Amino acid sequence: MMNHLRNCGKFSTLVFADHSSGKLSKSTLKILNAAKLLNQQISLLVTSNDANSVVDQIKSSIPSNVVHQVLVAQHDSFKAPQADVLGNLVKQLIDQHGFTNFVTSTSTLAKDFLPRVAVKYAAQPITDVIAINNDVFLRPVYAGNAIAQVKSSDKVKFISFRPTNFEEIQQTGEKVTNIVQVKVENTKQLIEHVSDELVQSDKPELTTAKFIVSGGRALGSKENFKILDELANALGNTAIGASRAAVDAGYAANDQQVGQTGKVVAPELYIAVGISGAIQHLAGMKDSKVIVAINKDQEAPIVSVADYTIVDDLFKVVPELTKKIKEIKQ
Ligand SMILES: Cc1cc2nc3c(=O)[nH]c(=O)nc-3n(C[C@H](O)[C@H](O)[C@H](O)COP(=O)(O)OP(=O)(O)OC[C@H]3O[C@@H](n4cnc5c(N)ncnc54)[C@H](O)[C@@H]3O)c2cc1C
């Protein structure tokens, strides 16, 4: 690895790489495409206690005409990344190298540390950005019912992009070779990481899944939710989501919630099973390419955003649909 750091000049962008269990996340490939719209040289920041495998993936997938250099900050405290140490590191890099944009995805981690850095520059973070029009950032507000147009005069801009609104970067051409180790100067930790409770699932992650089957209150129990599992297995490569009512009732896990206070998704296919389509739910899934509603109420709000609606009892429709898909796939 090279061990010198290039000063990035007057206008440049630092993008924070998302990764998990040694794998570079697709969201990173998407927000790089978003960051390109800022028309500045891009540096990519990888923080980890062991960055080797993520850096290898970057070296084999990310073109040098997208990312000019990769900054690698390795430190034990990044084993379970904490907002305070991350925030200090980002400030250190901005001060040292004069980045004028700091970009993240809309991950939970970024929601935690982005404002912590922004406040040190008296800057207003521009979050949940879905598009840029010249120098105007577009971001949904009021549960997606209005789009705010934001212009910022902050000297350093702190921006989070919604990965679901951007395509992944093309992975063709020469790949980035400029890998630079950076020293983490301030490792003072005010937050103590106690433990992780990870939900084990053989299903794809909600925000990057191609297909999603989501269940609502109408499922009635955790046990009944399993019929969605069978439908998802029949479809293949399908994640399982839930409405907040289903999560609150304990039918599904917290991290399955789709919506304003859950995850924002935009899969190729979203099947809403026994979900009414409250405005807060629609805010998280209405950009899905094809929406199918299974609901016994023809007047349910979900019907107005659905491309196809099956008006019937879900306990009849879901097993039939599962059976048909299995037959077709045989
Ligand atoms: C600040 C705030 C944030 C929120 N954030 C979120 C969020 O992120 N995500 C979210 O989902 N909600 C969120 N909510 C809650 C939201 O307002 C709704 O209460 C919730 O989405 C309703 O969930 P549901 O559609 O599963 O239940 P319901 O609204 O009760 O709908 C159940 C649906 O199932 C249908 N049904 C019933 N039985 C059957 C059957 N046998 N077969 C077929 N269909 C049947 C009914 O016709 C109905 O349409 C939020 C609310 C607030 C106030």
The ligand as an ORCA input file, in Angstrom:
! r2SCAN-3c Opt
* xyz 0 1
  C     -44.924      9.050     13.308
  C     -45.397      7.760     12.703
  C     -44.497      6.991     12.001
  C     -44.909      5.795     11.421
  N     -44.007      5.056     10.701
  C     -44.438      3.944     10.072
  C     -43.545      3.177      9.255
  O     -42.352      3.470      9.128
  N     -44.043      2.090      8.630
  C     -45.354      1.698      8.735
  O     -45.731      0.690      8.117
  N     -46.204      2.398      9.512
  C     -45.770      3.493     10.191
  N     -46.647      4.158     10.997
  C     -47.958      3.548     11.290
  C     -48.995      3.759     10.203
  O     -49.655      4.982     10.412
  C     -50.030      2.627     10.212
  O     -50.626      2.560     11.481
  C     -49.466      1.250      9.874
  O     -48.689      1.318      8.704
  C     -50.620      0.279      9.665
  O     -50.118     -1.003      9.455
  P     -50.958     -2.078      8.631
  O     -51.202     -1.568      7.267
  O     -50.249     -3.363      8.786
  O     -52.300     -2.200      9.479
  P     -53.766     -1.692      9.168
  O     -53.782     -0.246      8.855
  O     -54.607     -2.175     10.280
  O     -54.159     -2.438      7.827
  C     -54.446     -3.797      7.715
  C     -54.948     -4.049      6.298
  O     -55.125     -5.429      6.109
  C     -56.335     -5.645      5.401
  N     -56.823     -6.978      5.794
  C     -57.342     -7.368      6.988
  N     -57.574     -8.689      6.988
  C     -57.210     -9.147      5.761
  C     -57.213    -10.429      5.157
  N     -57.598    -11.523      5.818
  N     -56.787    -10.529      3.874
  C     -56.373     -9.437      3.183
  N     -56.337     -8.203      3.718
  C     -56.749     -8.057      4.995
  C     -57.254     -4.526      5.814
  O     -58.218     -4.287      4.801
  C     -56.268     -3.366      5.968
  O     -56.146     -2.651      4.755
  C     -46.247      5.360     11.580
  C     -47.148      6.157     12.290
  C     -46.733      7.333     12.846
  C     -47.724      8.169     13.593
*
